[in-house]
Amino acid sequence: MSTRPLRKFVKRYTTLSSALQTLRQEKLVLLSPSKWDDANDAYFMDLYRSQIASQSVLALCCTMAKETYHHWRVFTQGMDGIAIEFHREPLEQAVEKQEGFCAGAVNYMSVQALKDQASSGIKTLPFAKREGYSDEREWRIIAECEDVREYADLAIELSWISSITFSPWMPPSLSDNLRSIIKGIVPDAKISLRASSLTNSKAWKDAGRDLTVR
């Protein structure tokens, strides 16, 4: 597992089809939060939209955390899951240049801590989440739109992508084929392609076996 400081990177856990679209079209797509599993989170996003008199507030969620079982199970779809790791700084700079866009780390807090926020802290809402989710270490991009829409695009450069990791449940034959497909889409990009070994690690198994022969 990588020991790099993840404050310099953010990961986007997504589906295979979405990942290929990102690579082909060189863009990230922000979507409506209305169908999020966390009803509290979706409510806060809509509440924020109503308070800033915006027609739509869209979002894209990433994480600053290292690879975890939780991220694969909750944010991807089984063996079709993909994690795209971005260099954070150029992504933040792109967001800052896009009118109506902003990005930041999610703040995890208790109900009382939320109550203690000043009334002027309306900007807290799209980046606030209950403390029970703190292990996610979420970092999200928000778009405030003047019209009603279901998505918004953010152009990216492939050089911002440091690595792509395939689901730990993806069969080796599929991951090998996927490597070839991605290299065909982005032949000149210097992107590390790897299959996650989180649930089936040879190094972990070997270490356990060694305990039995000491």
Secondary structure, DSSP 8 states (H G I E B T S, - for coil): ---S-GGGEEEEEEEHHHHHHHHHHTEEEEE-GGG-S-HHHHHHHHHHHHHTT-SEEEEEEEE-S---HHHHHHHS-GGGEEEEEEEHHHHHHHHHHSTTEEEEE-EEE-HHHHHTS-TTGGGGGGGEEEGGGGGG-EEEEEEEESS--SEEEEE--GGGEEEEEE-TTS-HHHHHHHHHHHHHHSTT---EEEE--TTS-HHHHHHHHHHT--
